Amino acid sequence: MKWMAADVEMYQKAAEYVDTAVIPLMPVSFGDDMKQHATMAEFAGILTTQLEKQFRGRIFLMPGFVYFKGHEGSLEGLRNWENTLLDKQFKHVFYVTSDISWRQHEKGLGGSLLWLPSLSLDNLPDQQKVSLVDDQVKQLLSLFTEKWQEG
């Protein structure tokens, strides 16, 4: 389920079965690394959309957590999201990112950080993008099921 009106309605009817929130982490910058960060955000968006399709009815794909690269307030803002989601019925929170700087904050988060290096998708047709990302999703399936089995 995604953060869309039709899916929210479906979620409200079946909330007890949806115990996992997925949050793509999307960096923004206007420096020399602007394109690199746009690539990271695009990859995280496509990857989480494909994850949502695989686990429809079990996960809720939240809107991307957009942050300006280098702003330390991002961690506090993300913790606020996490606390709100955990206060609701969500038992698991997954963060998906290609920004390696989140790895240093991983211990400060209660959820699971999934860091994957971004694939450059800018010159590929949409169908090929999805195919490449699907390969990544297949590798993540076991991580999700492992976390669900733990608790």
GIUR-V303995 format. One record per backbone hydrogen bond with DSSP energy under -1.0 kcal/mol. NH is the residue of the N-H (numbers start at 1). CO is the residue of the C=O. E is the energy in kcal/mol with one decimal. If there is no record, write none. Layout:
[[NH CO E] [NH CO E]]
This chain:
[[4 2 -2.4] [8 4 -3.0] [9 5 -2.0] [10 6 -1.7] [11 7 -2.9] [12 8 -2.6] [13 9 -1.2] [14 10 -1.2] [17 14 -2.0] [18 15 -1.1] [20 58 -1.2] [21 92 -2.7] [22 60 -2.4] [23 94 -3.0] [25 96 -3.1] [26 65 -2.6] [28 67 -2.0] [34 31 -1.6] [37 33 -2.3] [38 34 -2.2] [39 35 -2.4] [40 36 -2.1] [41 37 -2.4] [42 38 -2.6] [43 39 -2.6] [44 40 -2.6] [45 41 -2.3] [46 42 -2.5] [47 43 -2.9] [48 44 -2.4] [49 45 -1.7] [50 46 -2.1] [51 47 -2.1] [52 48 -2.4] [53 49 -1.7] [54 50 -1.8] [55 51 -2.2] [58 55 -2.8] [59 55 -1.6] [60 20 -2.7] [61 1 -3.7] [62 22 -2.7] [65 24 -3.1] [66 64 -1.0] [67 26 -1.9] [69 28 -2.7] [71 68 -1.9] [74 71 -1.6] [77 73 -2.3] [78 74 -2.4] [79 75 -2.4] [80 76 -1.8] [81 77 -1.8] [82 78 -2.7] [83 79 -3.0] [84 80 -2.1] [85 81 -2.6] [86 82 -2.8] [87 83 -1.9] [88 84 -1.1] [90 85 -1.1] [91 19 -2.1] [92 19 -2.3] [94 21 -2.8] [95 112 -2.9] [96 23 -2.2] [97 114 -2.4] [102 99 -1.8] [103 100 -1.8] [105 102 -1.4] [108 105 -1.4] [109 106 -1.5] [112 93 -2.9] [114 95 -3.5] [116 97 -2.4] [124 121 -1.6] [129 125 -2.1] [130 126 -2.3] [131 127 -1.9] [132 128 -2.4] [133 129 -2.4] [134 130 -2.5] [135 131 -1.3] [136 132 -1.1] [137 133 -2.5] [138 134 -2.3] [139 135 -1.1] [140 136 -1.2] [141 137 -1.4] [144 140 -1.9] [145 141 -2.3] [146 142 -2.3] [147 143 -2.0] [148 144 -2.4] [149 145 -2.0] [150 146 -1.5] [151 147 -1.3]]
